[in-house]
Amino acid sequence: MKYVILIADDEAEIRDLLRLYLENSGYDVLEAADGLEALAILKKEHVDLAVLDVMMPRMNGLHVLKKIRETSNIPVLVFSAKDADSDKILGLNLGADDYLTKPFSVEELLARLRSTLRRVQYLMQKDEGNASIFHNGELTIDYGAGTVSIGDHEIHLMPLEYSLLCLLAKNVGKVLTYQFILDKVWVNAIESDRSSLRVYMASLRKKIEKDKNHPQYIQTHIGVGYRMIRIS
């Protein structure tokens, strides 16, 4: 099976370069020169993963991502010239599966693309046979339904955020090292994924914590990892 990758970028040179490398790596490639063209392709073509540049004419990449998430959970990689964590968190909150900062090497993009596709495939194949419900304070995880709630309010998590939360919940009270989390959730982690873990964890906390400055559920152990606190 060949994966179909959509590249959306207004710079033809970048699209040509990525197409060459992706096709040589065994992928089929579709191209869009702006955000509206990307959405039009997604409506009529099968796409396994979309790569979106943030700065595009007619509709920028984040608006495209927001539109995609209204109807689809296909993996999306976003890249931008901005390196601020706030921009990464915004992209992740809108539903990006990963975020790359320009300039990046094609090898890094290919590694992240492969990692994202493997991760999604892994999550789809995971056996949730022992369905149960986890409670911790106001936090509820229904493993069978794949839902997360705080009190009576259901919150929407991206697949990777959900996997991070479930891993912490199934090891509640234990400090999980960065490497342990990367090995379990990223499946095929690469060195730079540790910074992505920090960004995803910040995004997850923003969704489940009432006060981000005084986290109730997820505790950081600086230089070591993270722990879910058991709330009586």
ChimeraX commands (.cxc) that place a marker at each C-alpha (Angstrom):
marker #1 position 0.00,0.00,0.00 radius 0.5
marker #1 position 1.29,3.45,-0.98 radius 0.5
marker #1 position 0.50,6.36,1.31 radius 0.5
marker #1 position -0.82,9.52,-0.35 radius 0.5
marker #1 position 0.75,12.72,0.98 radius 0.5
marker #1 position -0.62,16.21,0.31 radius 0.5
marker #1 position 1.97,19.00,0.25 radius 0.5
marker #1 position 0.46,22.48,0.62 radius 0.5
marker #1 position 2.98,25.31,0.20 radius 0.5
marker #1 position 2.93,28.44,-1.94 radius 0.5
marker #1 position 6.62,28.04,-2.87 radius 0.5
marker #1 position 6.89,25.83,-5.95 radius 0.5
marker #1 position 10.57,25.07,-5.26 radius 0.5
marker #1 position 9.72,23.58,-1.87 radius 0.5
marker #1 position 6.86,21.53,-3.32 radius 0.5
marker #1 position 9.12,20.21,-6.10 radius 0.5
marker #1 position 11.86,19.28,-3.63 radius 0.5
marker #1 position 9.49,17.53,-1.23 radius 0.5
marker #1 position 7.73,15.73,-4.08 radius 0.5
marker #1 position 11.06,14.39,-5.37 radius 0.5
marker #1 position 12.11,13.06,-1.96 radius 0.5
marker #1 position 8.69,11.69,-1.06 radius 0.5
marker #1 position 8.21,9.90,-4.38 radius 0.5
marker #1 position 11.73,8.46,-4.11 radius 0.5
marker #1 position 10.73,7.20,-0.64 radius 0.5
marker #1 position 7.70,5.38,-2.03 radius 0.5
marker #1 position 4.87,7.85,-1.43 radius 0.5
marker #1 position 2.30,9.23,-3.85 radius 0.5
marker #1 position 2.18,13.02,-3.74 radius 0.5
marker #1 position -0.52,15.64,-4.33 radius 0.5
marker #1 position 0.27,19.35,-4.38 radius 0.5
marker #1 position -1.55,22.56,-3.46 radius 0.5
marker #1 position -0.26,26.11,-3.89 radius 0.5
marker #1 position -2.58,27.70,-1.31 radius 0.5
marker #1 position -5.00,26.84,1.47 radius 0.5
marker #1 position -8.19,26.81,-0.59 radius 0.5
marker #1 position -6.64,24.51,-3.17 radius 0.5
marker #1 position -5.54,22.19,-0.35 radius 0.5
marker #1 position -9.11,21.97,0.97 radius 0.5
marker #1 position -10.47,21.33,-2.53 radius 0.5
marker #1 position -8.04,18.43,-3.00 radius 0.5
marker #1 position -8.92,16.97,0.41 radius 0.5
marker #1 position -12.61,17.01,-0.51 radius 0.5
marker #1 position -12.19,15.02,-3.72 radius 0.5
marker #1 position -9.05,12.91,-3.21 radius 0.5
marker #1 position -8.00,10.26,-0.70 radius 0.5
marker #1 position -5.15,11.65,1.42 radius 0.5
marker #1 position -3.35,9.73,4.18 radius 0.5
marker #1 position -1.37,12.67,5.57 radius 0.5
marker #1 position -1.25,16.41,4.89 radius 0.5
marker #1 position 1.83,18.64,5.18 radius 0.5
marker #1 position 0.78,22.29,5.53 radius 0.5
marker #1 position 2.84,25.47,5.48 radius 0.5
marker #1 position 1.41,28.07,7.88 radius 0.5
marker #1 position 2.05,31.08,5.62 radius 0.5
marker #1 position -0.03,30.49,2.48 radius 0.5
marker #1 position -2.18,32.88,0.40 radius 0.5
marker #1 position -5.99,32.86,0.32 radius 0.5
marker #1 position -6.13,30.70,3.47 radius 0.5
marker #1 position -3.22,30.05,5.81 radius 0.5
marker #1 position -2.21,26.60,7.05 radius 0.5
marker #1 position -3.76,26.96,10.51 radius 0.5
marker #1 position -7.14,27.89,9.03 radius 0.5
marker #1 position -6.86,24.91,6.69 radius 0.5
marker #1 position -6.05,22.71,9.69 radius 0.5
marker #1 position -9.09,24.02,11.56 radius 0.5
marker #1 position -11.30,23.23,8.57 radius 0.5
marker #1 position -9.81,19.74,8.24 radius 0.5
marker #1 position -10.51,18.96,11.90 radius 0.5
marker #1 position -14.19,19.79,11.44 radius 0.5
marker #1 position -14.63,16.64,9.36 radius 0.5
marker #1 position -11.45,14.54,9.46 radius 0.5
marker #1 position -8.80,13.11,11.79 radius 0.5
marker #1 position -6.16,12.48,9.12 radius 0.5
marker #1 position -2.62,13.17,10.38 radius 0.5
marker #1 position -1.40,16.70,9.69 radius 0.5
marker #1 position 2.16,18.04,9.89 radius 0.5
marker #1 position 2.49,21.82,10.05 radius 0.5
marker #1 position 5.65,23.76,9.31 radius 0.5
marker #1 position 6.40,27.43,9.83 radius 0.5
marker #1 position 9.25,29.93,10.05 radius 0.5
marker #1 position 8.07,30.75,13.59 radius 0.5
marker #1 position 9.82,28.93,16.43 radius 0.5
marker #1 position 7.85,30.16,19.46 radius 0.5
marker #1 position 6.27,27.51,21.68 radius 0.5
marker #1 position 3.03,29.54,21.64 radius 0.5
marker #1 position 2.77,29.05,17.87 radius 0.5
marker #1 position 3.45,25.33,18.23 radius 0.5
marker #1 position 0.83,25.01,20.97 radius 0.5
marker #1 position -1.70,26.89,18.82 radius 0.5
marker #1 position -1.09,24.45,15.97 radius 0.5
marker #1 position -1.37,21.45,18.29 radius 0.5
marker #1 position -4.53,22.79,19.89 radius 0.5
marker #1 position -6.05,23.09,16.42 radius 0.5
marker #1 position -5.24,19.43,15.83 radius 0.5
marker #1 position -1.76,19.20,14.30 radius 0.5
marker #1 position 0.00,15.88,14.83 radius 0.5
marker #1 position 3.43,17.46,14.63 radius 0.5
marker #1 position 5.08,20.85,14.03 radius 0.5
marker #1 position 8.34,21.60,12.22 radius 0.5
marker #1 position 10.20,24.89,12.20 radius 0.5
marker #1 position 11.80,26.22,9.02 radius 0.5
marker #1 position 14.47,25.69,7.94 radius 0.5
marker #1 position 14.33,21.93,8.38 radius 0.5
marker #1 position 16.07,19.11,6.57 radius 0.5
marker #1 position 14.11,16.87,4.24 radius 0.5
marker #1 position 15.48,13.93,6.23 radius 0.5
marker #1 position 13.87,15.28,9.40 radius 0.5
marker #1 position 10.55,15.79,7.62 radius 0.5
marker #1 position 10.68,12.22,6.27 radius 0.5
marker #1 position 11.52,10.87,9.74 radius 0.5
marker #1 position 8.62,12.72,11.34 radius 0.5
marker #1 position 6.28,11.74,8.53 radius 0.5
marker #1 position 7.17,8.05,8.96 radius 0.5
marker #1 position 6.90,8.34,12.74 radius 0.5
marker #1 position 3.46,9.99,12.50 radius 0.5
marker #1 position 2.12,7.39,10.08 radius 0.5
marker #1 position 3.43,4.53,12.23 radius 0.5
marker #1 position 2.01,6.15,15.35 radius 0.5
marker #1 position -1.44,6.55,13.83 radius 0.5
marker #1 position -1.38,2.98,12.52 radius 0.5
marker #1 position -0.25,1.75,15.95 radius 0.5
marker #1 position -3.03,3.64,17.73 radius 0.5
marker #1 position -5.64,2.27,15.32 radius 0.5
marker #1 position -4.44,-1.29,15.90 radius 0.5
marker #1 position -4.10,-1.11,19.67 radius 0.5
marker #1 position -6.23,-3.62,21.45 radius 0.5
marker #1 position -8.61,-1.95,23.87 radius 0.5
marker #1 position -10.16,-5.26,24.82 radius 0.5
marker #1 position -9.98,-4.64,28.55 radius 0.5
marker #1 position -12.25,-1.63,28.37 radius 0.5
marker #1 position -12.69,0.16,31.65 radius 0.5
marker #1 position -13.17,3.60,33.13 radius 0.5
marker #1 position -10.49,5.55,34.99 radius 0.5
marker #1 position -11.43,8.16,37.59 radius 0.5
marker #1 position -9.08,10.62,39.24 radius 0.5
marker #1 position -10.70,13.63,40.87 radius 0.5
marker #1 position -12.90,15.18,38.19 radius 0.5
marker #1 position -10.92,13.49,35.42 radius 0.5
marker #1 position -12.60,10.51,33.74 radius 0.5
marker #1 position -11.14,8.40,30.94 radius 0.5
marker #1 position -13.45,5.91,29.26 radius 0.5
marker #1 position -10.98,3.59,27.54 radius 0.5
marker #1 position -13.70,1.69,25.73 radius 0.5
marker #1 position -15.28,4.80,24.23 radius 0.5
marker #1 position -11.98,6.65,23.88 radius 0.5
marker #1 position -13.37,9.73,25.62 radius 0.5
marker #1 position -12.03,12.08,28.29 radius 0.5
marker #1 position -14.09,14.30,30.57 radius 0.5
marker #1 position -13.49,16.83,33.30 radius 0.5
marker #1 position -16.59,16.74,35.47 radius 0.5
marker #1 position -19.54,16.73,33.07 radius 0.5
marker #1 position -17.57,18.38,30.27 radius 0.5
marker #1 position -16.12,16.14,27.57 radius 0.5
marker #1 position -12.84,17.45,26.16 radius 0.5
marker #1 position -11.46,16.80,22.70 radius 0.5
marker #1 position -7.93,15.40,22.55 radius 0.5
marker #1 position -5.79,14.59,19.56 radius 0.5
marker #1 position -4.70,10.92,19.30 radius 0.5
marker #1 position -1.23,11.61,20.65 radius 0.5
marker #1 position -2.55,13.71,23.55 radius 0.5
marker #1 position -4.98,10.92,24.41 radius 0.5
marker #1 position -2.17,8.35,24.35 radius 0.5
marker #1 position -0.03,10.51,26.65 radius 0.5
marker #1 position -2.90,10.90,29.11 radius 0.5
marker #1 position -3.72,7.17,29.09 radius 0.5
marker #1 position -0.07,6.25,29.65 radius 0.5
marker #1 position 0.13,8.56,32.67 radius 0.5
marker #1 position -3.23,7.32,34.01 radius 0.5
marker #1 position -2.25,3.67,33.73 radius 0.5
marker #1 position 0.88,4.50,35.74 radius 0.5
marker #1 position -0.74,6.95,38.16 radius 0.5
marker #1 position 1.58,7.92,40.99 radius 0.5
marker #1 position 4.71,6.83,39.10 radius 0.5
marker #1 position 7.30,9.15,37.59 radius 0.5
marker #1 position 7.68,8.25,33.91 radius 0.5
marker #1 position 10.95,9.30,32.29 radius 0.5
marker #1 position 11.02,11.27,29.07 radius 0.5
marker #1 position 12.56,8.33,27.23 radius 0.5
marker #1 position 10.00,5.86,28.58 radius 0.5
marker #1 position 7.16,8.10,27.37 radius 0.5
marker #1 position 8.78,8.61,23.97 radius 0.5
marker #1 position 9.34,4.87,23.55 radius 0.5
marker #1 position 5.73,4.05,24.46 radius 0.5
marker #1 position 3.86,6.84,22.68 radius 0.5
marker #1 position 6.02,7.91,19.76 radius 0.5
marker #1 position 6.73,4.26,18.80 radius 0.5
marker #1 position 9.73,5.29,16.67 radius 0.5
marker #1 position 11.07,8.28,18.58 radius 0.5
marker #1 position 13.85,10.49,17.27 radius 0.5
marker #1 position 16.07,12.75,19.36 radius 0.5
marker #1 position 14.21,16.01,18.64 radius 0.5
marker #1 position 10.91,14.49,19.78 radius 0.5
marker #1 position 11.73,15.42,23.39 radius 0.5
marker #1 position 10.96,19.07,22.61 radius 0.5
marker #1 position 7.75,17.96,20.90 radius 0.5
marker #1 position 6.84,15.99,24.02 radius 0.5
marker #1 position 7.15,19.18,26.07 radius 0.5
marker #1 position 4.87,21.03,23.66 radius 0.5
marker #1 position 2.27,18.23,23.57 radius 0.5
marker #1 position 2.30,18.02,27.36 radius 0.5
marker #1 position 1.71,21.78,27.58 radius 0.5
marker #1 position -1.21,21.42,25.17 radius 0.5
marker #1 position -2.65,18.50,27.16 radius 0.5
marker #1 position -2.35,20.41,30.43 radius 0.5
marker #1 position -4.11,23.41,28.93 radius 0.5
marker #1 position -7.08,21.17,28.18 radius 0.5
marker #1 position -7.35,19.30,31.50 radius 0.5
marker #1 position -5.92,21.64,34.13 radius 0.5
marker #1 position -8.02,24.44,35.62 radius 0.5
marker #1 position -4.93,26.41,36.63 radius 0.5
marker #1 position -1.89,25.84,34.40 radius 0.5
marker #1 position 0.36,27.53,36.98 radius 0.5
marker #1 position -0.74,25.06,39.67 radius 0.5
marker #1 position -1.30,21.76,37.83 radius 0.5
marker #1 position -3.58,19.32,39.61 radius 0.5
marker #1 position -3.13,16.21,37.50 radius 0.5
marker #1 position 0.26,16.21,35.74 radius 0.5
marker #1 position 3.41,17.00,37.67 radius 0.5
marker #1 position 6.74,17.79,36.01 radius 0.5
marker #1 position 9.90,16.26,37.45 radius 0.5
marker #1 position 12.52,18.55,35.92 radius 0.5
marker #1 position 15.20,16.68,34.05 radius 0.5
marker #1 position 13.43,13.35,34.61 radius 0.5
marker #1 position 9.87,13.18,33.28 radius 0.5
marker #1 position 6.22,13.44,34.28 radius 0.5
marker #1 position 3.86,11.92,36.84 radius 0.5
marker #1 position 0.09,11.82,37.17 radius 0.5
marker #1 position -0.88,12.72,40.70 radius 0.5
marker #1 position -3.47,10.55,42.43 radius 0.5
marker #1 position -6.25,12.78,43.74 radius 0.5
marker #1 position -8.15,11.39,46.72 radius 0.5
marker link #1:1,2 radius 0.2
marker link #1:2,3 radius 0.2
marker link #1:3,4 radius 0.2
marker link #1:4,5 radius 0.2
marker link #1:5,6 radius 0.2
marker link #1:6,7 radius 0.2
marker link #1:7,8 radius 0.2
marker link #1:8,9 radius 0.2
marker link #1:9,10 radius 0.2
marker link #1:10,11 radius 0.2
marker link #1:11,12 radius 0.2
marker link #1:12,13 radius 0.2
marker link #1:13,14 radius 0.2
marker link #1:14,15 radius 0.2
marker link #1:15,16 radius 0.2
marker link #1:16,17 radius 0.2
marker link #1:17,18 radius 0.2
marker link #1:18,19 radius 0.2
marker link #1:19,20 radius 0.2
marker link #1:20,21 radius 0.2
marker link #1:21,22 radius 0.2
marker link #1:22,23 radius 0.2
marker link #1:23,24 radius 0.2
marker link #1:24,25 radius 0.2
marker link #1:25,26 radius 0.2
marker link #1:26,27 radius 0.2
marker link #1:27,28 radius 0.2
marker link #1:28,29 radius 0.2
marker link #1:29,30 radius 0.2
marker link #1:30,31 radius 0.2
marker link #1:31,32 radius 0.2
marker link #1:32,33 radius 0.2
marker link #1:33,34 radius 0.2
marker link #1:34,35 radius 0.2
marker link #1:35,36 radius 0.2
marker link #1:36,37 radius 0.2
marker link #1:37,38 radius 0.2
marker link #1:38,39 radius 0.2
marker link #1:39,40 radius 0.2
marker link #1:40,41 radius 0.2
marker link #1:41,42 radius 0.2
marker link #1:42,43 radius 0.2
marker link #1:43,44 radius 0.2
marker link #1:44,45 radius 0.2
marker link #1:45,46 radius 0.2
marker link #1:46,47 radius 0.2
marker link #1:47,48 radius 0.2
marker link #1:48,49 radius 0.2
marker link #1:49,50 radius 0.2
marker link #1:50,51 radius 0.2
marker link #1:51,52 radius 0.2
marker link #1:52,53 radius 0.2
marker link #1:53,54 radius 0.2
marker link #1:54,55 radius 0.2
marker link #1:55,56 radius 0.2
marker link #1:56,57 radius 0.2
marker link #1:57,58 radius 0.2
marker link #1:58,59 radius 0.2
marker link #1:59,60 radius 0.2
marker link #1:60,61 radius 0.2
marker link #1:61,62 radius 0.2
marker link #1:62,63 radius 0.2
marker link #1:63,64 radius 0.2
marker link #1:64,65 radius 0.2
marker link #1:65,66 radius 0.2
marker link #1:66,67 radius 0.2
marker link #1:67,68 radius 0.2
marker link #1:68,69 radius 0.2
marker link #1:69,70 radius 0.2
marker link #1:70,71 radius 0.2
marker link #1:71,72 radius 0.2
marker link #1:72,73 radius 0.2
marker link #1:73,74 radius 0.2
marker link #1:74,75 radius 0.2
marker link #1:75,76 radius 0.2
marker link #1:76,77 radius 0.2
marker link #1:77,78 radius 0.2
marker link #1:78,79 radius 0.2
marker link #1:79,80 radius 0.2
marker link #1:80,81 radius 0.2
marker link #1:81,82 radius 0.2
marker link #1:82,83 radius 0.2
marker link #1:83,84 radius 0.2
marker link #1:84,85 radius 0.2
marker link #1:85,86 radius 0.2
marker link #1:86,87 radius 0.2
marker link #1:87,88 radius 0.2
marker link #1:88,89 radius 0.2
marker link #1:89,90 radius 0.2
marker link #1:90,91 radius 0.2
marker link #1:91,92 radius 0.2
marker link #1:92,93 radius 0.2
marker link #1:93,94 radius 0.2
marker link #1:94,95 radius 0.2
marker link #1:95,96 radius 0.2
marker link #1:96,97 radius 0.2
marker link #1:97,98 radius 0.2
marker link #1:98,99 radius 0.2
marker link #1:99,100 radius 0.2
marker link #1:100,101 radius 0.2
marker link #1:101,102 radius 0.2
marker link #1:102,103 radius 0.2
marker link #1:103,104 radius 0.2
marker link #1:104,105 radius 0.2
marker link #1:105,106 radius 0.2
marker link #1:106,107 radius 0.2
marker link #1:107,108 radius 0.2
marker link #1:108,109 radius 0.2
marker link #1:109,110 radius 0.2
marker link #1:110,111 radius 0.2
marker link #1:111,112 radius 0.2
marker link #1:112,113 radius 0.2
marker link #1:113,114 radius 0.2
marker link #1:114,115 radius 0.2
marker link #1:115,116 radius 0.2
marker link #1:116,117 radius 0.2
marker link #1:117,118 radius 0.2
marker link #1:118,119 radius 0.2
marker link #1:119,120 radius 0.2
marker link #1:120,121 radius 0.2
marker link #1:121,122 radius 0.2
marker link #1:122,123 radius 0.2
marker link #1:123,124 radius 0.2
marker link #1:124,125 radius 0.2
marker link #1:125,126 radius 0.2
marker link #1:126,127 radius 0.2
marker link #1:127,128 radius 0.2
marker link #1:128,129 radius 0.2
marker link #1:129,130 radius 0.2
marker link #1:130,131 radius 0.2
marker link #1:131,132 radius 0.2
marker link #1:132,133 radius 0.2
marker link #1:133,134 radius 0.2
marker link #1:134,135 radius 0.2
marker link #1:135,136 radius 0.2
marker link #1:136,137 radius 0.2
marker link #1:137,138 radius 0.2
marker link #1:138,139 radius 0.2
marker link #1:139,140 radius 0.2
marker link #1:140,141 radius 0.2
marker link #1:141,142 radius 0.2
marker link #1:142,143 radius 0.2
marker link #1:143,144 radius 0.2
marker link #1:144,145 radius 0.2
marker link #1:145,146 radius 0.2
marker link #1:146,147 radius 0.2
marker link #1:147,148 radius 0.2
marker link #1:148,149 radius 0.2
marker link #1:149,150 radius 0.2
marker link #1:150,151 radius 0.2
marker link #1:151,152 radius 0.2
marker link #1:152,153 radius 0.2
marker link #1:153,154 radius 0.2
marker link #1:154,155 radius 0.2
marker link #1:155,156 radius 0.2
marker link #1:156,157 radius 0.2
marker link #1:157,158 radius 0.2
marker link #1:158,159 radius 0.2
marker link #1:159,160 radius 0.2
marker link #1:160,161 radius 0.2
marker link #1:161,162 radius 0.2
marker link #1:162,163 radius 0.2
marker link #1:163,164 radius 0.2
marker link #1:164,165 radius 0.2
marker link #1:165,166 radius 0.2
marker link #1:166,167 radius 0.2
marker link #1:167,168 radius 0.2
marker link #1:168,169 radius 0.2
marker link #1:169,170 radius 0.2
marker link #1:170,171 radius 0.2
marker link #1:171,172 radius 0.2
marker link #1:172,173 radius 0.2
marker link #1:173,174 radius 0.2
marker link #1:174,175 radius 0.2
marker link #1:175,176 radius 0.2
marker link #1:176,177 radius 0.2
marker link #1:177,178 radius 0.2
marker link #1:178,179 radius 0.2
marker link #1:179,180 radius 0.2
marker link #1:180,181 radius 0.2
marker link #1:181,182 radius 0.2
marker link #1:182,183 radius 0.2
marker link #1:183,184 radius 0.2
marker link #1:184,185 radius 0.2
marker link #1:185,186 radius 0.2
marker link #1:186,187 radius 0.2
marker link #1:187,188 radius 0.2
marker link #1:188,189 radius 0.2
marker link #1:189,190 radius 0.2
marker link #1:190,191 radius 0.2
marker link #1:191,192 radius 0.2
marker link #1:192,193 radius 0.2
marker link #1:193,194 radius 0.2
marker link #1:194,195 radius 0.2
marker link #1:195,196 radius 0.2
marker link #1:196,197 radius 0.2
marker link #1:197,198 radius 0.2
marker link #1:198,199 radius 0.2
marker link #1:199,200 radius 0.2
marker link #1:200,201 radius 0.2
marker link #1:201,202 radius 0.2
marker link #1:202,203 radius 0.2
marker link #1:203,204 radius 0.2
marker link #1:204,205 radius 0.2
marker link #1:205,206 radius 0.2
marker link #1:206,207 radius 0.2
marker link #1:207,208 radius 0.2
marker link #1:208,209 radius 0.2
marker link #1:209,210 radius 0.2
marker link #1:210,211 radius 0.2
marker link #1:211,212 radius 0.2
marker link #1:212,213 radius 0.2
marker link #1:213,214 radius 0.2
marker link #1:214,215 radius 0.2
marker link #1:215,216 radius 0.2
marker link #1:216,217 radius 0.2
marker link #1:217,218 radius 0.2
marker link #1:218,219 radius 0.2
marker link #1:219,220 radius 0.2
marker link #1:220,221 radius 0.2
marker link #1:221,222 radius 0.2
marker link #1:222,223 radius 0.2
marker link #1:223,224 radius 0.2
marker link #1:224,225 radius 0.2
marker link #1:225,226 radius 0.2
marker link #1:226,227 radius 0.2
marker link #1:227,228 radius 0.2
marker link #1:228,229 radius 0.2
marker link #1:229,230 radius 0.2
marker link #1:230,231 radius 0.2
marker link #1:231,232 radius 0.2
view
